[in-house]
Amino acid sequence: MAKQRLSDDLHHEFGAGIPAAVAHERPLPRPGEQLRRAVDAVLVELAANGTPDGPVLRRLEDVLVGGLAWTAATGDTCRVEHAVHAVRDARVRLGAADPDGARTALLTAREDLAPPVARR
């Protein structure tokens, strides 16, 4: 009981009952940020590996699934809807062993995910 009373007294004495304004606010992440990172990673891998084999294509597909899952979990799917559709198309093309078609779809997604200032 004494411990609780001491803690309450210190709270009131130092004004700790009301939280102070946060000095440094963290900026909110851009919608689709994780999806953009996944798209960039897959594009880099496709550029480095001209004709990826089956296991590489499946791994790249998994990277895209992770980006899509993160986007859905954060509620950003509706904000970057066109990019999501392009990434889904790229997944289908990777599954069909069409890396060139996947690259084209991912470039479209990347353009849709670019910040407004960087868009042409």
N, C-alpha and C positions, 0 to 999 in steps of 0.2 A: 504494500500500500504506500509506504514512504517513497519507494522508488518511482512509482507512478506519479505521485504528487510532485516530486522534484522535477521529473521530466516535463510535466505540464507547466510548472512555474517557469522553467527555462524557456519553454516555447513562447509563453506570453511575454516574458521579459525581453526576449530578442526579436519579437515580432515574427516568429516562424510559423504562426498560424495561417498566414496568407502568403502564398508563394509569390516571390518577387518576379518581375518580368524577366524573361530569358534574354540575356545580353546578346547571344549569338544564335540566331535562328538558322536551322539547317534549311537549305533550299529544297523544295520539293523535287523529286525526280521527274524527269520528262516522261510523258506517257510513252510506253513502248521502249523504254531505255534498254531493258534486258533483251527484248526481242531484237533490237538493233545490234546489240553486242553479239548475239547468236548469229545473226545474218552476216555480220562482218567476219566472224570467225570462220564460217563456212565458205564465204567468198575467198578468203585468204587461202584456205585449204584447197579449194577448187583451182585457184590460180597456180598454186605451187605444185599440184599433182594433176597433170593434164588429163589422164584417163584413170580415175580411181577405180579400184576393184571393189568387189562386193562388201567385204568387211568395212572398208573405208566409207563407202556410201551409206551403210547402216549406221556407222558412228556419226556421220554428218547429219543424217536424218534424226538421230537421237539428240544432237545439239539443238536442232530446230524444234523438236518436241519440247525440250526444256525451256526454250525461249517462249514458245507458245503457252506452256503451262504457267510460267511466271507471269506472263501478260494477263492470262485469265485470272490468276490468283490475286493480282493487284487491281483487277477491275478495269484494265485498260483496253480490253478487246474492242469495245465499242468506239473508243477514241482513235484507234489506229486500224479500223476495220479493213481498209483496202490493203494495207501491208500484211495483215493477218491472212487474208485470202491469197495474196501472192506467196507467202511463206508456205501455206498449205499446198498450193500448186507446186512449189519447189519440192516439197516432201514427196508428192506423188511422182514427180519426175525423177527424183533420186531413187525411189523404189523401183522405177521402170528402167533404171540404168541409163538415164538421159541427163548427164551432167551439164551439157550445154543449155538445155531447156531449163534446168534448175538454176543455172547461173543467170539466165535472162530474167526469170521470175524473182530471184533474189535482188537483182539490181533494181527492179521495179519496187520491191519492198523497201530497199534501202533509201531510195528517193522519197518514198512516202514517209519514212521514219526520220528524215533529216529535219533538223530544227528549222523553223520558218525563215530565219535569217539566211541560212545556207541554201535554201531552195532557189532554183533559177527562175 
